[in-house]
Amino acid sequence: MAGHRTRTTLAACAALSLAALAGVATAPPGNAAAGERTVAVARKAPLPVLVDCFDKARVRPADFVLACGDGNSRLVSLHWSQWNARKAVGQGVNVVNDCKPYCAAGTFRSYPVKVRLDRAASWTKHPGVPHYTRLTLVYPDGRPAGYRPVMTFQLWN
């Protein structure tokens, strides 16, 4: 009998606690009509994403493959100081295969780089999601053979 009474008491306490919580959650503001509840929700446009080689949306990625076909150029150790509707700014390392004497036997070399993403546009795969369409790399100290100090690339959609 004592076990039944304990279970009944616990169940009653749980029910009262839930009812109290529900009452707090649905309590109307001071000047609203009884039973009416208003909630202000600020809807913000989604931040642009960076679309990777596998059509996945990425925000502030730590790494990013630039050469999707063979992986011979990628950004690693990325740290982002800005990521907003207009642009993303960060820095990291561009790891590039020198392909000498040919790519399979080449050596991956690392170059510090400043990264900028901009020109956000609607992503074809997900029209409600903006994505950055341009990538600019600035090499402050050394760069891969054939590269200019500032390289700009159009990104895939």
Helices and strands as residue ranges (DSSP letters): H 2-26, E 50-51, E 57-58, E 64-65, E 73-83, E 87-97, G 103-105, E 108-122, E 130-138, E 150-154
